[in-house]
Amino acid sequence: MNFSCSCCWENGKKENWTGRIADIYSYGSHYEISIQSRSSIRILIGQTCSGFFACIPDFQAGCHLGSLEDIFYNQEKLTFAMENVIDAATVASALRYLSDILSF
């Protein structure tokens, strides 16, 4: 499954690229998603009474998220956690793409 990604830099420049969902595994309480783009990213997505969360073990990062469709808020939270704007934008775009597919 391919999806579009974009990032706006502080200087006004916009960058676009394509990502791909390579695998999705459902564990009932959470999902494990493998994303291929400029890098390979494996994320765990779940929901608690406080909302959604993302865990990115390869980045030793995790954070709370807004709704899966909220690309701007999620990208901000993921950028802070991952310390990488491009990968955070890729994950936020993947979550938006998957928001209608994943069921919690």
SEKOL-815924 format. One record per residue (C-alpha): residue in three letters; y negated, x, z. Coordinates in steps of 0.001 Angstrom, whole numbers, plus 500000, padded with zeros to 6 digits. Each point is the difference from the previous one (the first is absolute). Example, Ala and Ser with C-alpha at 12.3 -4.5 7.8 and 13.67 -1.06 7.14 Angstrom:
% SEKOL-815924
+---------+--------+--------+--------+
: residuo :      Y :      X :      Z :
+---------+--------+--------+--------+
:     ALA : 504500 : 512300 : 507800 :
:     SER : 496560 : 501370 : 499340 :
+---------+--------+--------+--------+
***
This chain:
% SEKOL-815924
+---------+--------+--------+--------+
: residuo :      Y :      X :      Z :
+---------+--------+--------+--------+
:     MET : 500000 : 500000 : 500000 :
:     ASN : 496732 : 501564 : 498892 :
:     PHE : 496597 : 499310 : 501525 :
:     SER : 496428 : 501206 : 499488 :
:     CYS : 498106 : 502176 : 502479 :
:     SER : 496347 : 500957 : 500219 :
:     CYS : 497645 : 501897 : 502237 :
:     CYS : 496203 : 500116 : 500089 :
:     TRP : 498537 : 503296 : 501133 :
:     GLU : 496736 : 500428 : 501891 :
:     ASN : 498293 : 501306 : 496856 :
:     GLY : 500737 : 496676 : 498232 :
:     LYS : 502816 : 501381 : 497880 :
:     LYS : 503029 : 497708 : 499676 :
:     GLU : 503496 : 501305 : 499443 :
:     ASN : 502965 : 497922 : 498735 :
:     TRP : 503728 : 500752 : 499909 :
:     THR : 503352 : 498242 : 500016 :
:     GLY : 502539 : 499768 : 502798 :
:     ARG : 503593 : 498817 : 500002 :
:     ILE : 502139 : 498338 : 502646 :
:     ALA : 503249 : 501937 : 499753 :
:     ASP : 501966 : 498286 : 502796 :
:     ILE : 499606 : 497215 : 502539 :
:     TYR : 502418 : 499595 : 502892 :
:     SER : 499851 : 497012 : 502326 :
:     TYR : 501216 : 500452 : 503565 :
:     GLY : 499134 : 496477 : 501096 :
:     SER : 497221 : 501026 : 502371 :
:     HIS : 498351 : 502548 : 497674 :
:     TYR : 500072 : 501474 : 496495 :
:     GLU : 500446 : 503545 : 498784 :
:     ILE : 498131 : 500604 : 496742 :
:     SER : 500156 : 503036 : 497744 :
:     ILE : 496867 : 500489 : 497885 :
:     GLN : 499716 : 502439 : 497096 :
:     SER : 496553 : 501010 : 498789 :
:     ARG : 498171 : 503299 : 500243 :
:     SER : 502362 : 500689 : 502878 :
:     SER : 503076 : 498349 : 501484 :
:     ILE : 499252 : 497831 : 503013 :
:     ARG : 502494 : 498187 : 502201 :
:     ILE : 498495 : 497356 : 502263 :
:     LEU : 501324 : 497579 : 502582 :
:     ILE : 498203 : 496650 : 500152 :
:     GLY : 500441 : 497463 : 502756 :
:     GLN : 498288 : 497308 : 501972 :
:     THR : 499310 : 499612 : 503708 :
:     CYS : 498138 : 497355 : 501980 :
:     SER : 496866 : 502084 : 499255 :
:     GLY : 500490 : 499943 : 496220 :
:     PHE : 501453 : 502402 : 497454 :
:     PHE : 500612 : 503720 : 500442 :
:     ALA : 500896 : 502920 : 497768 :
:     CYS : 501920 : 503087 : 500997 :
:     ILE : 499996 : 502970 : 497637 :
:     PRO : 502453 : 502517 : 501518 :
:     ASP : 499440 : 502766 : 497425 :
:     PHE : 496304 : 500001 : 500910 :
:     GLN : 500716 : 499633 : 503729 :
:     ALA : 497697 : 496985 : 499819 :
:     GLY : 499874 : 496342 : 500829 :
:     CYS : 497406 : 497266 : 500408 :
:     HIS : 499345 : 496301 : 500301 :
:     LEU : 499158 : 498150 : 496795 :
:     GLY : 498148 : 496850 : 499045 :
:     SER : 501698 : 497465 : 497778 :
:     LEU : 502066 : 501683 : 497301 :
:     GLU : 497517 : 498744 : 497369 :
:     ASP : 496995 : 501644 : 501691 :
:     ILE : 499895 : 503189 : 497946 :
:     PHE : 496602 : 501193 : 501289 :
:     TYR : 500735 : 499723 : 503727 :
:     ASN : 503521 : 501392 : 499604 :
:     GLN : 498785 : 502941 : 497922 :
:     GLU : 497440 : 500847 : 502679 :
:     LYS : 502591 : 499881 : 502790 :
:     LEU : 502587 : 501928 : 497958 :
:     THR : 497469 : 502669 : 498964 :
:     PHE : 499186 : 500654 : 503653 :
:     ALA : 503705 : 500196 : 500922 :
:     MET : 501237 : 501970 : 496977 :
:     GLU : 496888 : 502158 : 499488 :
:     ASN : 500478 : 499641 : 496232 :
:     VAL : 497876 : 497549 : 497996 :
:     ILE : 502157 : 499949 : 496853 :
:     ASP : 503287 : 499373 : 501817 :
:     ALA : 498360 : 497397 : 502257 :
:     ALA : 498610 : 498168 : 496963 :
:     THR : 503463 : 500124 : 498416 :
:     VAL : 501660 : 498470 : 503078 :
:     ALA : 497293 : 497314 : 500369 :
:     SER : 500383 : 499093 : 496320 :
:     ALA : 503790 : 499842 : 500337 :
:     LEU : 499704 : 497666 : 502995 :
:     ARG : 497655 : 497728 : 498110 :
:     TYR : 502422 : 499933 : 497067 :
:     LEU : 502910 : 499198 : 502334 :
:     SER : 498161 : 497418 : 502111 :
:     ASP : 501586 : 497067 : 498144 :
:     ILE : 503461 : 501595 : 499938 :
:     LEU : 500438 : 501069 : 503640 :
:     SER : 500773 : 497227 : 502447 :
:     PHE : 499309 : 500330 : 503708 :
+---------+--------+--------+--------+
***
